[in-house]
Amino acid sequence: MLPNRSMPRCAVIPVLVYDDVGEAIVWLCEKFGFTERWRVDNHRAQLSVGDGAAVALTQGRGALSDSVMVRVEDVSRHHERARQRGARVLQPPTDYPYGEKQYTAEDLAGRRWTFSQTIADIAPEAWGGVSRMLE
């Protein structure tokens, strides 16, 4: 898997929704020992813990709920397999300025899964983020 300064090395990343991302960062870092990797204003952040494990935080918006992000080698191939087998795809593979190509699907319980492939090594500052630590 290609490295990307905007993504952790781990393969599975929970995406947790909070009303106040800044408050959640302080609480999770203080109480659980997480370290802030990067932040975009007060609506999105990524925290690390241990040897490369991470969680993403996002600000709550209406019906948005917690989800899971999974890093894969070939997102287009993964998407095609899921689509052919009847998965409900919510967002087709799309290239993003933070160096990832991603698609989102829904599982049988309505939970969202985003599958992500690194396509470039991009520093968070290049797309509006602020680095808090270097791996």
Backbone bond lengths (Angstrom), bond angles and torsions (degrees), N, CA, C in turn:
res aa  C-N    CA-C-N  psi(-1)  N-CA   C-N-CA  omega(-1)  CA-C   N-CA-C  phi
1 M - - - 1.443 - - 1.529 108.85 -
2 L 1.307 117.12 134.24 1.461 121.18 178.81 1.521 110.83 -66.16
3 P 1.324 117.75 144.92 1.473 119.55 174.56 1.523 110.41 -78.00
4 N 1.333 115.40 152.21 1.463 122.18 176.75 1.524 107.19 -150.79
5 R 1.312 117.67 121.40 1.470 121.12 -178.86 1.515 112.97 -62.58
6 S 1.328 117.61 -16.90 1.463 121.25 178.67 1.524 112.95 -88.76
7 M 1.333 117.68 -5.59 1.466 121.86 -178.94 1.524 109.76 -129.26
8 P 1.321 117.67 144.95 1.467 120.03 175.96 1.533 109.60 -75.94
9 R 1.319 116.18 169.15 1.466 121.17 -179.87 1.522 113.17 -76.40
10 C 1.311 118.24 -20.15 1.462 120.74 -175.60 1.531 111.67 -67.24
11 A 1.325 115.86 159.66 1.466 121.04 -175.41 1.525 113.32 -92.06
12 V 1.323 118.73 -28.78 1.464 122.16 -177.78 1.531 108.46 -120.39
13 I 1.347 115.33 127.76 1.463 120.67 -175.50 1.527 109.63 -129.93
14 P 1.336 118.62 109.41 1.460 119.17 173.50 1.527 110.27 -64.85
15 V 1.313 116.87 141.86 1.459 122.30 176.62 1.528 106.28 -114.57
16 L 1.319 116.20 109.65 1.460 122.30 -172.70 1.512 110.52 -104.55
17 V 1.316 116.27 137.74 1.464 122.59 -176.86 1.534 109.33 -100.40
18 Y 1.343 115.87 129.86 1.460 122.57 177.64 1.524 109.43 -132.25
19 D 1.334 116.75 147.48 1.457 121.05 174.60 1.524 110.98 -64.00
20 D 1.341 116.39 -40.65 1.460 122.15 -178.06 1.526 108.39 -127.07
21 V 1.327 116.66 99.50 1.458 121.27 -176.71 1.525 111.29 -62.96
22 G 1.327 118.09 -41.12 1.465 120.81 178.89 1.517 112.33 -58.98
23 E 1.315 116.32 -44.79 1.463 121.18 177.70 1.527 110.60 -63.83
24 A 1.332 117.22 -40.53 1.470 121.48 179.03 1.526 110.88 -63.92
25 I 1.328 117.35 -40.22 1.472 120.88 178.62 1.524 110.10 -59.49
26 V 1.322 116.40 -50.40 1.468 120.97 -179.52 1.520 110.04 -58.85
27 W 1.329 117.31 -47.24 1.459 121.58 -176.71 1.525 110.84 -64.34
28 L 1.332 117.72 -49.62 1.471 121.28 -177.49 1.528 111.87 -64.84
29 C 1.327 117.05 -38.20 1.463 120.04 178.42 1.522 111.09 -69.42
30 E 1.322 116.65 -43.41 1.459 120.92 -178.48 1.525 112.04 -70.11
31 K 1.320 116.91 -48.53 1.469 120.49 -172.83 1.531 113.79 -83.27
32 F 1.351 117.22 -37.07 1.462 120.55 -173.44 1.526 113.55 -110.45
33 G 1.314 117.61 -2.64 1.455 120.53 176.16 1.522 115.61 78.70
34 F 1.335 118.06 19.24 1.461 120.67 175.66 1.531 109.19 -69.35
35 T 1.328 116.83 161.05 1.455 123.46 175.29 1.517 108.06 -123.78
36 E 1.314 115.96 132.83 1.462 119.81 -179.89 1.528 110.28 -72.31
37 R 1.353 117.13 125.26 1.472 122.56 177.29 1.519 110.47 -87.51
38 W 1.346 116.48 -51.07 1.464 121.94 177.90 1.520 109.18 -158.47
39 R 1.349 113.28 164.75 1.467 119.60 -178.99 1.528 109.07 -146.96
40 V 1.326 115.72 145.15 1.460 122.43 170.79 1.520 105.98 -116.58
41 D 1.343 114.78 108.77 1.463 121.41 -177.90 1.524 109.14 45.60
42 N 1.323 117.17 -128.42 1.462 120.43 179.32 1.526 110.36 -121.67
43 H 1.364 117.38 27.18 1.465 118.20 -177.86 1.523 114.45 -120.36
44 R 1.328 118.98 -9.76 1.463 120.07 178.56 1.520 109.05 -156.97
45 A 1.343 115.85 143.64 1.461 120.96 179.12 1.518 109.54 -157.96
46 Q 1.320 113.97 166.65 1.454 119.77 175.72 1.524 107.24 -134.20
47 L 1.331 116.10 132.87 1.459 122.62 -179.71 1.519 109.19 -118.12
48 S 1.335 116.22 149.39 1.458 122.08 176.62 1.512 109.65 -115.32
49 V 1.319 114.48 156.13 1.453 121.47 173.00 1.526 107.40 -151.33
50 G 1.310 116.42 140.76 1.450 119.71 178.24 1.517 112.71 64.09
51 D 1.320 115.53 -147.51 1.461 122.63 -174.95 1.524 111.36 -90.94
52 G 1.337 116.18 72.28 1.459 120.18 174.34 1.515 115.82 92.17
53 A 1.329 119.97 -5.33 1.462 120.67 177.39 1.520 109.20 -70.35
54 A 1.335 116.50 148.83 1.459 119.32 -176.31 1.518 111.47 -148.50
55 V 1.326 114.68 160.45 1.457 122.52 168.55 1.524 106.58 -133.11
56 A 1.321 115.84 145.92 1.457 121.55 173.56 1.514 107.46 -103.58
57 L 1.322 116.70 142.58 1.454 122.03 177.81 1.516 107.98 -117.41
58 T 1.314 116.67 139.26 1.455 120.97 176.53 1.515 109.12 -138.36
59 Q 1.309 115.71 152.46 1.463 120.84 -178.82 1.521 109.27 -75.39
60 G 1.334 116.65 137.05 1.456 122.06 179.44 1.510 111.98 -63.62
61 R 1.333 115.09 137.98 1.465 121.04 179.44 1.518 108.55 -143.27
62 G 1.301 117.22 102.33 1.458 121.37 174.97 1.512 113.68 55.51
63 A 1.336 116.80 -119.44 1.455 122.15 -174.55 1.527 113.13 -82.89
64 L 1.335 117.71 -0.51 1.456 120.66 -179.45 1.519 109.87 -62.04
65 S 1.333 116.64 136.17 1.458 120.28 179.58 1.523 109.37 -132.30
66 D 1.339 115.52 174.12 1.445 120.78 177.30 1.529 109.54 -54.54
67 S 1.334 115.61 150.43 1.456 120.64 179.77 1.520 108.41 -146.75
68 V 1.328 116.01 -177.21 1.461 121.72 -179.42 1.521 108.09 -128.87
69 M 1.336 116.68 136.76 1.455 121.88 173.57 1.524 107.85 -111.48
70 V 1.335 115.92 135.12 1.461 121.40 -179.46 1.523 107.88 -126.70
71 R 1.321 116.34 125.93 1.463 120.95 177.68 1.521 109.21 -85.07
72 V 1.336 116.19 131.70 1.461 122.40 -179.48 1.529 109.11 -129.83
73 E 1.331 116.10 162.61 1.469 121.58 -179.46 1.519 112.64 -72.76
74 D 1.345 117.53 -40.00 1.471 121.79 -174.98 1.520 109.07 -136.87
75 V 1.325 116.84 95.99 1.462 121.32 -174.32 1.531 111.87 -67.48
76 S 1.319 118.56 -33.82 1.473 120.30 179.11 1.518 111.07 -65.28
77 R 1.320 116.87 -44.39 1.470 120.93 178.01 1.533 110.45 -64.67
78 H 1.335 116.07 -41.99 1.473 120.24 178.95 1.519 110.23 -62.21
79 H 1.338 116.88 -44.89 1.463 122.22 178.74 1.526 111.16 -59.89
80 E 1.318 116.75 -46.02 1.469 120.74 -178.03 1.523 110.75 -62.21
81 R 1.320 117.60 -41.83 1.464 121.18 178.22 1.530 110.42 -61.81
82 A 1.326 116.51 -47.87 1.466 120.70 -179.50 1.533 110.83 -61.97
83 R 1.330 116.40 -44.88 1.464 121.43 -179.64 1.531 111.06 -62.10
84 Q 1.327 116.64 -45.71 1.469 120.36 -179.71 1.522 112.15 -63.28
85 R 1.318 117.18 -27.10 1.462 121.14 -178.98 1.523 112.55 -94.38
86 G 1.340 116.63 8.39 1.452 120.37 171.74 1.510 117.11 93.32
87 A 1.324 118.33 10.83 1.463 119.58 177.50 1.529 109.33 -66.31
88 R 1.305 116.40 144.19 1.470 121.13 176.99 1.530 108.71 -82.17
89 V 1.319 116.51 106.41 1.462 122.08 -179.42 1.526 108.58 -88.06
90 L 1.315 116.23 124.62 1.463 122.39 -179.29 1.524 112.22 -92.52
91 Q 1.327 116.38 -33.07 1.471 122.17 -179.18 1.531 107.23 -143.11
92 P 1.338 118.35 120.00 1.464 120.49 -179.95 1.534 110.86 -69.04
93 P 1.333 117.38 168.65 1.466 119.74 178.53 1.529 111.56 -53.74
94 T 1.326 114.46 128.81 1.457 122.29 -176.51 1.522 108.95 -138.93
95 D 1.332 117.60 136.96 1.461 122.41 175.31 1.523 109.18 -83.41
96 Y 1.345 116.07 134.24 1.462 121.24 -179.11 1.525 110.54 -116.86
97 P 1.352 117.23 154.17 1.467 120.68 -176.20 1.521 114.05 -67.47
98 Y 1.330 118.49 -11.33 1.458 120.30 178.73 1.527 112.12 -90.49
99 G 1.348 116.99 14.67 1.460 120.89 172.31 1.513 115.66 87.97
100 E 1.315 117.87 18.62 1.454 121.94 179.97 1.524 111.11 -124.32
101 K 1.315 116.36 146.78 1.466 123.81 169.72 1.523 104.65 -110.15
102 Q 1.334 116.96 125.31 1.460 120.36 -172.07 1.527 111.81 -137.67
103 Y 1.342 114.61 152.45 1.463 120.53 167.22 1.513 107.49 -136.23
104 T 1.334 115.93 157.26 1.460 121.25 -178.78 1.516 109.80 -125.64
105 A 1.334 114.87 136.15 1.463 122.17 177.71 1.524 108.49 -132.32
106 E 1.308 114.55 166.68 1.463 121.37 -179.08 1.519 108.67 -114.77
107 D 1.337 117.14 137.66 1.465 119.27 177.70 1.527 110.89 -88.12
108 L 1.311 117.05 -177.66 1.459 121.80 -174.89 1.521 113.82 -63.24
109 A 1.340 117.72 -19.83 1.465 121.54 178.53 1.529 112.20 -97.53
110 G 1.340 117.24 1.53 1.457 120.71 -179.37 1.511 114.66 89.40
111 R 1.335 117.07 5.11 1.467 121.33 178.78 1.526 109.17 -77.44
112 R 1.314 116.25 141.31 1.463 121.23 -179.56 1.526 111.34 -89.66
113 W 1.333 114.60 136.58 1.457 123.55 176.95 1.522 107.10 -123.75
114 T 1.336 116.56 124.81 1.452 120.95 175.23 1.519 107.92 -109.34
115 F 1.327 115.98 125.86 1.457 122.22 178.65 1.518 107.28 -104.24
116 S 1.344 116.47 132.19 1.455 122.05 -168.40 1.522 111.15 -132.09
117 Q 1.328 115.41 135.84 1.462 122.82 176.05 1.525 107.93 -122.83
118 T 1.330 117.37 129.98 1.452 120.56 175.76 1.523 109.37 -72.36
119 I 1.348 115.67 128.89 1.460 120.52 177.56 1.528 111.56 -117.92
120 A 1.327 118.14 -10.16 1.465 121.98 177.38 1.524 109.42 -163.04
121 D 1.321 115.62 152.40 1.463 121.64 175.74 1.529 107.09 -91.38
122 I 1.330 117.01 106.19 1.456 122.90 -174.48 1.526 109.59 -121.92
123 A 1.319 116.68 127.61 1.467 120.68 175.02 1.530 108.72 -71.10
124 P 1.331 119.13 142.24 1.466 121.38 179.38 1.530 113.69 -52.99
125 E 1.326 117.98 -32.54 1.468 120.95 -179.34 1.531 111.90 -63.33
126 A 1.336 117.59 -24.19 1.472 121.49 -178.38 1.526 112.53 -70.07
127 W 1.335 117.80 -20.11 1.471 120.43 -179.03 1.528 113.04 -124.62
128 G 1.334 116.99 15.11 1.458 119.62 174.29 1.514 115.16 107.20
129 G 1.325 117.94 0.07 1.453 120.68 178.64 1.529 110.76 -89.43
130 V 1.324 115.78 174.48 1.456 122.77 177.15 1.512 107.24 -130.46
131 S 1.341 117.54 118.59 1.463 121.92 178.07 1.516 109.92 -66.91
132 R 1.322 116.64 138.66 1.452 121.36 177.20 1.526 110.79 -112.97
133 M 1.341 116.59 -23.50 1.465 120.98 179.74 1.513 107.80 -153.96
134 L 1.294 116.46 158.40 1.460 122.01 175.55 1.519 108.07 -113.78
135 E 1.331 116.23 140.85 1.468 119.36 177.92 1.508 109.17 -85.56
